[in-house]
Amino acid sequence: MKKKKKKELNTPKSEQVFDPEVLRMYLMGATNPGFSNKIERAEDIIDLHLEKVHHGKGHIPGHDALFVQLDKFEAALDKAIGAGKLEFRVIHGFGKGKLKDEIYKILAKHPHVRSFENDYHSRYGYGSTLIQLK
């Protein structure tokens, strides 16, 4: 029995068997819990109404609300592009149109956006925009 253990320890590296599950966990960032290279699941629809975006973390002054919503929009757009989505819908609501105008400025310059249209949706009306990605 002692000879068997000794033989296993002297196995050349080319003959050593590795666990594919451990390798997968290593590649997915399991060796460092603070870091992960996984892409979170991208959503098909993002709602930018302030109560959906802010999640009750205190009061946001009116002039800062637009920046919070645009940050959420840009993060969702990047996720959709990273996930390889071809289509993405953003709900901006009706209001005065400030949020929609700012979103359209971003989309007009973005290299990964094929087209965008404020089309009618049975659930959101004209308060949403359909974005076609490249």
C-alpha positions as CSV (number, residue, x, y, z in Angstrom):
1,M,0.0,0.0,0.0
2,K,2.8,2.4,0.7
3,K,4.3,1.8,-2.7
4,K,1.0,2.9,-4.3
5,K,0.9,6.2,-2.6
6,K,4.5,6.8,-3.5
7,K,3.8,6.1,-7.1
8,E,0.8,8.6,-7.2
9,L,3.0,11.4,-5.9
10,N,5.6,10.9,-8.6
11,T,3.1,11.0,-11.4
12,P,4.4,13.4,-14.2
13,K,2.3,16.6,-14.7
14,S,1.2,15.5,-18.2
15,E,-0.6,12.5,-16.6
16,Q,-2.2,14.4,-13.8
17,V,-6.0,14.7,-14.1
18,F,-7.6,18.1,-13.4
19,D,-11.1,18.8,-12.3
20,P,-13.0,20.7,-15.0
21,E,-15.4,22.1,-12.4
22,V,-12.6,23.6,-10.4
23,L,-11.1,25.1,-13.7
24,R,-14.5,26.6,-14.6
25,M,-14.8,28.1,-11.1
26,Y,-11.3,29.6,-11.4
27,L,-12.0,31.1,-14.8
28,M,-15.3,32.6,-13.5
29,G,-13.5,34.4,-10.8
30,A,-14.0,32.0,-7.8
31,T,-10.4,32.4,-6.7
32,N,-11.1,36.0,-5.8
33,P,-14.6,36.5,-4.4
34,G,-14.3,40.2,-4.7
35,F,-13.9,40.0,-8.5
36,S,-16.0,38.3,-11.0
37,N,-15.7,38.4,-14.8
38,K,-19.2,37.3,-15.3
39,I,-21.6,39.5,-17.3
40,E,-24.9,40.0,-15.5
41,R,-28.0,39.0,-17.4
42,A,-29.1,41.8,-19.6
43,E,-32.7,42.9,-19.5
44,D,-34.9,43.3,-22.6
45,I,-36.7,46.3,-21.0
46,I,-35.4,48.9,-18.6
47,D,-37.8,51.2,-16.8
48,L,-36.3,54.6,-16.0
49,H,-39.1,56.0,-13.8
50,L,-37.3,57.4,-10.8
51,E,-39.1,55.2,-8.3
52,K,-37.9,52.1,-10.2
53,V,-34.3,53.3,-10.6
54,H,-33.6,54.8,-7.2
55,H,-35.1,52.2,-4.8
56,G,-35.8,54.5,-1.9
57,K,-32.2,55.4,-0.9
58,G,-33.3,58.9,0.2
59,H,-34.6,62.0,-1.6
60,I,-33.0,63.0,-4.8
61,P,-33.1,66.7,-5.8
62,G,-35.0,67.3,-9.1
63,H,-31.9,68.5,-10.9
64,D,-30.0,65.3,-10.0
65,A,-32.8,62.9,-10.9
66,L,-32.0,63.1,-14.6
67,F,-28.3,62.1,-14.0
68,V,-29.4,59.1,-11.9
69,Q,-31.7,58.0,-14.7
70,L,-29.1,58.5,-17.4
71,D,-26.5,56.5,-15.5
72,K,-29.0,53.6,-15.1
73,F,-29.8,53.8,-18.9
74,E,-26.1,53.8,-19.9
75,A,-25.4,50.8,-17.7
76,A,-28.3,48.9,-19.1
77,L,-27.4,49.7,-22.7
78,D,-23.8,48.5,-22.1
79,K,-25.1,45.3,-20.6
80,A,-27.4,44.7,-23.5
81,I,-24.6,45.3,-26.0
82,G,-22.2,43.0,-24.0
83,A,-24.8,40.3,-23.9
84,G,-25.3,40.5,-27.7
85,K,-28.9,41.6,-27.7
86,L,-30.3,42.8,-31.0
87,E,-33.2,44.8,-29.5
88,F,-33.7,46.7,-26.3
89,R,-36.6,48.8,-25.0
90,V,-36.3,51.7,-22.6
91,I,-39.3,53.1,-20.8
92,H,-38.8,56.8,-20.3
93,G,-42.4,57.9,-19.7
94,F,-44.2,61.0,-21.1
95,G,-43.4,64.0,-18.9
96,K,-41.8,67.0,-20.4
97,G,-39.5,64.9,-22.6
98,K,-36.1,65.9,-21.0
99,L,-35.1,62.3,-20.3
100,K,-36.2,61.1,-23.8
101,D,-34.3,64.0,-25.4
102,E,-31.1,63.1,-23.5
103,I,-31.4,59.4,-24.3
104,Y,-31.9,60.2,-28.0
105,K,-28.7,62.4,-27.9
106,I,-26.7,59.4,-26.5
107,L,-28.3,56.9,-29.0
108,A,-27.6,59.2,-32.0
109,K,-23.8,59.1,-31.3
110,H,-23.5,55.5,-30.0
111,P,-21.5,53.3,-32.4
112,H,-23.4,50.1,-31.5
113,V,-26.9,51.5,-32.1
114,R,-28.4,50.7,-35.5
115,S,-31.7,52.6,-35.0
116,F,-34.2,53.8,-32.4
117,E,-37.8,54.7,-32.6
118,N,-40.5,56.0,-30.2
119,D,-43.0,53.4,-31.4
120,Y,-46.3,52.5,-29.7
121,H,-46.3,49.6,-27.3
122,S,-49.6,48.2,-26.0
123,R,-48.3,48.3,-22.4
124,Y,-46.3,51.6,-22.4
125,G,-47.9,53.6,-25.1
126,Y,-45.6,56.2,-26.6
127,G,-43.6,56.4,-23.3
128,S,-41.0,54.0,-24.5
129,T,-38.4,53.7,-27.2
130,L,-37.3,50.6,-29.1
131,I,-33.6,50.5,-29.7
132,Q,-32.1,48.2,-32.5
133,L,-28.5,47.2,-31.7
134,K,-25.7,46.2,-34.1
